[in-house]
Amino acid sequence: MPLPAEDRPPVDHDVHTVELPPLPQRDSRIPVGRWPEAPVAIQHLGDDIGAEPGYLRRIGRYLLWRAGPAVKADARYGAVAADDLDEVWTFRLFADGTGEGLGPDGTTHDRFRSWKEALRDASGEAVDEAADGGPSVD
């Protein structure tokens, strides 16, 4: 069984925007401190929940980050447009499984999946089926 993303060892080198991988990394994690171009909103994504943001994957033109565990705890997801680092969208996931976040479609979503679909649709690309299962995407 793979380690949860937040328990994987961090990479020991900086990773620039163009180098961020399209799919989740199963053997390591990329903490926000290793992304030199990180927008302030992503750097502070988990400040209020005491969690360091880590990179997850790309969804279309967006880079998906998460502060906190994927399930059964408080977490916040942040998506930043790779081609416009000032464009940031967040989704707050609560320990009871409820959530809320504004998507690039202008809609406030209460389901993580619909928020991810809004990211995909705003990019004009399909979401990888393996990544479409809910908050456990890492």
C-alpha positions in Angstrom: 0.0 0.0 0.0 1.5 3.4 -1.0 2.3 6.0 1.7 -0.1 8.9 1.9 1.3 11.9 0.1 1.9 13.9 3.3 4.0 11.0 4.7 6.3 10.6 1.7 9.8 12.0 1.9 10.2 15.4 0.4 12.4 16.0 -2.7 15.8 17.5 -1.9 15.9 19.9 -4.9 13.9 22.8 -6.3 11.2 22.0 -8.9 10.3 24.8 -11.3 6.8 25.3 -12.8 7.7 23.7 -16.1 9.1 20.6 -14.2 6.1 19.9 -12.1 4.9 16.4 -13.2 1.5 15.8 -14.7 0.7 12.8 -12.4 1.0 12.2 -8.7 4.5 11.1 -7.4 4.2 7.9 -5.5 7.7 7.8 -3.9 8.3 11.4 -2.9 6.5 14.7 -2.4 7.1 18.2 -3.6 6.6 20.6 -0.7 5.7 24.2 -1.6 9.0 25.4 -0.3 10.7 23.5 -3.2 8.7 25.5 -5.8 10.5 28.7 -6.3 7.7 30.3 -8.3 5.0 29.5 -5.7 2.4 32.2 -5.4 1.8 33.6 -1.9 -1.7 32.1 -1.8 -0.3 28.6 -2.3 2.6 29.2 0.1 0.1 29.9 2.8 -2.6 27.4 1.7 -2.5 25.5 5.0 -1.5 28.2 7.5 -4.9 28.1 9.3 -4.9 24.3 9.6 -1.2 23.8 10.4 -0.3 21.9 7.3 2.4 22.4 4.7 1.1 22.4 1.1 2.4 19.7 -1.2 2.1 19.2 -5.0 -0.3 16.6 -6.2 -0.8 16.7 -10.0 -1.9 18.7 -13.0 -5.5 19.0 -14.0 -5.5 20.6 -17.5 -3.7 24.0 -17.1 -3.9 23.9 -13.3 -1.3 22.7 -10.8 -3.1 21.0 -7.9 -1.7 21.4 -4.4 -3.1 20.2 -1.0 -2.4 21.2 2.6 -3.5 18.5 5.0 -4.4 14.8 4.5 -6.7 13.6 1.7 -9.4 12.1 4.0 -10.9 12.3 7.5 -9.2 15.6 8.4 -9.2 19.3 7.6 -7.5 20.1 4.3 -7.4 22.8 1.7 -6.7 22.3 -2.0 -5.3 25.0 -4.2 -5.2 25.1 -8.0 -3.0 27.6 -9.7 -2.9 28.2 -13.5 0.5 27.1 -14.8 0.3 29.9 -17.4 -0.9 32.6 -15.0 0.4 32.2 -11.4 -2.0 34.9 -10.2 -5.0 32.7 -11.0 -5.6 30.6 -7.9 -8.7 28.7 -6.8 -9.2 26.9 -3.5 -11.4 24.2 -2.1 -11.7 23.7 1.7 -12.4 20.1 2.8 -13.6 19.5 6.3 -13.0 16.5 8.5 -16.7 15.5 8.3 -16.3 15.2 4.5 -18.2 18.4 3.6 -16.4 21.1 1.6 -16.7 24.4 -0.3 -14.7 26.2 -2.9 -15.1 28.6 -5.7 -14.2 27.3 -9.1 -13.1 29.0 -12.3 -16.7 28.6 -13.6 -17.8 31.2 -11.0 -19.7 28.5 -9.1 -19.3 27.7 -5.4 -18.9 23.9 -5.3 -19.7 21.8 -2.3 -18.2 18.6 -3.8 -14.5 18.2 -4.5 -15.2 16.3 -7.6 -17.4 19.0 -9.1 -14.7 21.6 -8.3 -12.1 19.4 -10.1 -14.4 19.1 -13.0 -14.7 22.9 -13.2 -10.9 23.1 -13.4 -10.9 20.5 -16.2 -13.7 22.2 -18.1 -11.9 25.6 -17.8 -8.9 24.0 -19.3 -10.8 22.4 -22.1 -9.3 18.9 -21.4 -10.4 15.6 -20.0 -9.7 14.5 -16.4 -7.8 11.3 -15.9 -10.3 8.7 -14.8 -8.0 7.5 -12.0 -7.9 11.0 -10.5 -11.7 11.4 -10.6 -12.5 9.5 -7.5 -12.7 12.3 -4.9 -10.6 13.7 -2.2 -8.1 10.9 -2.2 -6.4 12.2 -5.3 -2.7 12.5 -4.4 
